[in-house]
Amino acid sequence: MSTFATTVPATPLNNAYHGGTSLFYNSMRYTKQPIGIPAQLAIMKQRGLVVNDESLAMKQLASISYFRLASYWKVFETDATTHQLKNGTTLDDVITLYDFDKELRSIIFTAIQDIEIALRTHIIHHFSMTHGAFWFMDATKFISRSIYQTCFDNIKAELGRSKEEFLQEHFAKYDSPSMPPVWKTLEVVSLGNLSKLYANMKDTEVKKQVARSLGLPQYLYLESWMRSLTVLRNCCAHHARTWNRRYPSMPQLPQRLPLAWVETQYVRPMKLYAQLCTLLYLEQSITPNSQIKNRVIRHFE
């Protein structure tokens, strides 16, 4: 059964560092203890959540978890300290919001799949035509040696983990160079690694070619968009909340672009709307007849 932590007074832990953006801060030792689903449900009701069907609620908590649902009832809270909820807030309201986000995540991930495949294809093609089949193995072609080495180590690890038949066939037939050509190797590389490789390449002319082939006049825009798309993709892949959150990696939002684009003056780059704008823009050159935009609009109606 699912468990969650009860609220127990925490023990101060002076000037502890646990990572994050601040090096020193007053912190506390985590002392909350796990509790069963009936106790979780009792806490929810104490905080003002209306539960119309307790049997169904227990099943929902067992399959979704209290902790995950807590992200969705925050919007209904009237007090961030006591976590009291607005009068009349029901568990059905929370589940409806959870289901809304779940479907939104599915729509977004569909678009990201198209874009991720296209990014690989464009980067592989343009860089290979100029720098050959094994450019990703040449450290002299990259700006930062340390970033390159991290990417290269990740590529080796990803190749080692992959069970793709085309890679097994390649290694069975060839022993030199030590890695397959870029059109095979980058097929199994993560979007995050691909983003870092692109941003770290010295050849800005080829970077411009890639960006322009995707409707972007500057390669710095594409670097920015790839970083933010990587974060969004990971949120979707790990079933994290996409709606109503602040994204740490924010895309650059030009005032004008060659294809259909939005008025960016009042767009907040850390919010999902900015991410959706970049997705839908790239879809125009990648999948011209895509229904993603219509699906997003219908979902918000």
WOFEN-V968581 format. One record per run of one state. SS is the DSSP state (@ for helix, = for strand, . for the rest). FROM is the first residue (numbers start at 1). LEN is the number of residues. If there is no record, write none. Layout:
<<SS:FROM:LEN> <SS:FROM:LEN>>
//
This chain:
<<.:1:3> <=:4:2> <.:6:5> <=:11:3> <.:14:13> <=:27:3> <.:30:4> <=:34:2> <.:36:1> <@:37:10> <.:47:3> <=:50:1> <.:51:3> <@:54:11> <.:65:1> <@:66:11> <=:77:1> <.:78:7> <=:85:1> <.:86:4> <=:90:1> <@:91:41> <.:132:3> <@:135:3> <.:138:1> <@:139:3> <=:142:1> <.:143:2> <@:145:17> <.:162:3> <@:165:9> <.:174:8> <@:182:7> <.:189:2> <@:191:10> <=:201:1> <.:202:2> <@:204:10> <.:214:5> <@:219:19> <.:238:34> <@:272:15> <.:287:5> <@:292:9> <.:301:1>>
//
